[in-house]
Amino acid sequence: MRRAPYLLAVLVCGLAGAAIYLWRELGQERALNAELRARLDAPAPSATTAVDSGAPSLAAAATTMPPDPAAPSVAAGPSAPPPLSKRADRKDDWQQDQRRALQDPRYRQAWREQSRLTYALRRDNIMRLVGLTQREADAVIELQIDRELALIEEPNSLDQKRYEVTESAHQAKLRELLGEGKSARLQAYMESRGSRMQVDQFRNQLSGADMLRDDQVEPLIAAMHVENAQLRRDVEDYRQSQDWNNMSDDQRREFDERRAELTREAHARMHDSAAPILSHTQLEKFDAMLARERERRAAKQRMEGLSAKIGGGADTPTD
């Protein structure tokens, strides 16, 4: 009987240690997974994706061109991006660490569970907006998680040809699961997520009488999605006309200036498209949000230009 309290204490300590271990592992996984999640959560570069028609290949975008700044983004960090070679090494190290960790069934299960929680809002949205049943929405999320695991575990998964094969197989599974109609509506939803992020950010900036009504949200998302897609195409058309292997500092500045001009034009079109949807005061705040976005991009661009000069690498791609 005297052993019972001692054994109980040992058991409690063991369970506490296991809980701490899993918690630390989950925390590390979240940090390591952020970079891949941002890449994978973007619309895939396929011929059927309107937003990304003509987008550069993943391999080319990582090695020869600066990424497209036209798509909306969350707030950037304060530090300058590392050189591309260092980022590539960091990505390789991260994938190797993930592959090793995912061999542990406990870690793999925790990774899937965390991914399900991450995609909880998407699950709700695709049921509400796309018209999927709970069973269909759960299956779509599981397919997405399977896709991400495949991209992590396959050493050559980010090779363009390999990526296209993986993406084609993923889309075929979605069509088989949902049928042509629902899979097309799901694809349209996925393409509009960048604009949805912008509208969510805008909603968080409003209060009182200026709060967005429910009947304003989807029309505003649709209007912004059209202009964001056009902006991406315009930037990409200009990007494709440049020789990135032999670009001078002056040519890079010219590209940045042209990109900023295209962004101003797109934001002016967004203003015109949003005017029938928003009230006068809402529209003023909408314009202010777009102006802040342009200022943020310009400041980030200046910082990265200075970083490239300080580092002695004028040809270092911007992030």
N, C-alpha and C positions, 0 to 999 in steps of 0.2 A: 504493500500500500504506500510505503514511503517513496517508492520509485515513481508513482503516478504523477505527482507535481513536477518532478524533474523531467520526466519524459514529455509532459505537456509543454513545459518551458522550451525544451529542445525543439519540439514540433512547431511551436509558435515562432521561434527564431528562424527556423528553416523556411517557413512560409513567408515570413517578412523579408528574408534575404532574396527569395525567389521573386517576390513582388517588386523589390527594389531593382533587381537585375532586369526584369522585363520592362519596368518603367524607363530605366536608362536606355535600354535597347530601343524602345519605341521613340524616345526623344531623339536619339541619334539618327534613327531611320527617317524621322520627319525632316530633320535638317538635310540629310543627304538626298532625300527624295524630292526636295523642292525644285532643284534644277531640272530633273527629268519630267516632273509633273508639269512645269511650265511649257516644256517642249511638246509633251504628249497631249496636253489639253488644248493645244492650238489646232485649228482645222488642218486636216491632213492634206498634203500636196497631191491631189489627184485631178484627173481631167474633168471629173464631174463636180468638183467643188468650185462654185462660182467665185467665191472670195479669193481663192488661191489659184485661179487659172493664170498660168504664166509665171507662178512663183518659182524661184530658183530651187534646185534640188537641195536636200538637206546637206549632202556632202559639199556641194559648191558653196552654199551659204556659210558653211563653217570654215571654208578655207580661202575663198577668193573675194567675197563680197560682204559689205556691212549688212546686218540684218535690217529688215523693213521696219522703219519707225512709224509707219502710218497706222498700224494697228494700235488700239488703245492699250495702255499698260497700267499696272499698279505703280505706286511711288517707287522711284529708283533709290538705291542705297547711296550713301555719301561718298563711297570710295570709288576710285577710278578702276575700270576693268583691267584684269591682267592681260599680258600678251596672249595671242591665240594659242601658241605652243603650250603655255602653262595651263590655259583652260582645257586644252585637249588632254594633257597629262592628268589634270585633276579629274576630268570625266572618266578616263580609263581607270584610274585608281578607284574612283567611286563605284564604277560598275563591277570591278573585281571584288571590292569589299561586299557589295550587295549580293553578288553571286555566291560568295562563300557563306554569308549569313543566311541566305534563303535555302541553303541545304539543310538547315535545322528546321524540322517540322514545326516547332513551337514558334520560331521567328516568322516562318512563312505564314502560319495561321494569323499571327498578330499583324503582319503586314497586310493581309487581305482584309482583316477586320478594320484596321485603320483606314484603308482605302474605301471601304463601304461607308464609313462615317464621313469621309471627305466628300463622297459623292451623294450624300443624303439630299442636299438641295437639288442637285441635278435629277435625282430620282423623282422627287416631288414635281419638278418642273415638267419633265417629260410625260408624267401622267396627266398633269393639268393642261399642258399646252399641246402636246402631241396626241393625247388621247390613248395612251397605253394603259393596260391593266396593271395591277400591282405585280402580277406574275411576269408580265412582259418587261416591266421596268426593272425588276430584280434581275432578270436574265440579261438585259442590256448592260447593266452595271457589272455583272459577273464577266461578260464578254470583254468589257473594257479593262477590267482588272487582269484577265488572262492575257490580253494584248500587251499590257504594260509589263507583266512578268516575262513574256516572250522577248520583248525588246531589251530587258535587262539581262536575261540569261543567255541570249544569243550574242556571241562576241561581235559578229558582223551585222548586228541588227540595224545600225544606222547607216549602213551602206545603202545608196539610193535604190539599187535594184532589189536588194533584200527587203528594204522598207516597203517598196511598192508591192512586192509579193505578199508581205504580211498584211498590209493595208487592204489589198484586194481580197484576201481570204477573210479578213474581218468584215468587210462590207458584204461579202457573199453570205456569211453567217447571219448578219443582221437582216438581209432580205429574206433568208429562209425562215428566220424567227418571226418577223413582223409582216412580211408581204411587201409588195412594191409601194403601196400607198403610205403605210405608216413609216417604212424605212426612208421614204423621200421626205416626209414631214420631219422625221428625226434629224436627217441630214441638214435640212433648212434651219432647224433649231440650233444645231451644233455650229453652223456657220455664223449665226447671229450672236454668239456668246460674248464676243468682244464688245459689241454695242450694248449688250445687256449689262456688262460690267460698267460701262460709262453711265448708263441710266441709273444703275444702283448707286454709283458714286454721287450722281446729281441728286437723287432722292435724299441721300443722307445730308445734303447741304441745305435742304428746305425745311421749313417749320411753319407752324401756324396755318394761316390762310393760303400760303404758297405751297403747301404739301401737294404732291402729285395725287390726283384721283386715280382709281383703278382703271377707269376708261381712258386715261391718258398714256398709261405705261406702254402697252403694246404698240399703239400707233407711233409713239416716239422712238421705240426700239426699231421698228420697221423703217422709219425715215432715216435714222442714223446708220442703220445697216447698209442701206443703199449707197449713202455717201462714203462710208468707210470702205466699202467694196470698190467704189470708183477711185478713191484715193489710192488704195493699194495697187490697182491696175495702172494708174497714172505714174506712180513712183516706180513700179516695176518696168514699165515701158521705157522710162528714162534710164533706169539702172542698166537695162539690157543694151542700151546704146553706148555704154562706156566700156573702155578697156581697163579692167581692174588690175591687170597684171603690170601695167605701165602707166599708172596714174600719178600725176604730179600733185604737189600740195595745192596749186591753184585750181586744178581740175576737181580735187576733192572739195575745196571750198565752193566751187561753182555747183557741184552736185548738192551740197548741203543747202545752198541758197535756193536752188530750184526745188528741192524737197520742201523747204519752208514755205515757198510761194504756193506750191500745190496744196499744202496743208491749210494755208489761209483761204485759198479758193474753196476747198472742201468745207471748211468751217462756215464760210459765207453761205454755201448751199444748205448746210445743216440749219443755219438760222432761218432761211427762207422756208425750209420744210417743217421746222418746228413752230413757226409763227402761227399757223392755224390750229395747232394743238395746245399750245401753252398760253397762259394769261400774260399780260404785259409785264408784270413783275417777275413771273417765272421765266419769261424769255430773257429779261435783263440778267438774271442770275445764270441762265444757261449760257449766254454769251460770255459772262465773266468766267465761267468754268472752262470754256474753250480757250479763252485768252490765257488763263493760267497754265493750261496744258501746253500751249505754244511757248510760253515763257520758260516752263520747266524743261522742255525739249531743247530750247536754245541754250539754256544754262548748262545742261548736261553735255551738249555738243561742244561748248567752249571748254568745259572742264576736260573732256576727253582729248580735244585738240592739244591743250597744254600738257596733258599727261603723255601724249605721244612724243611731243618735243622734248620734254624732260627726260623721258626714257630713251631718247635717241632713236626712236623708231617711227619715222613719219608715215610708214606704211602699215602701222598697227591698226587693224580694223576696229571700228567703234562697236560698242556693245549695244 
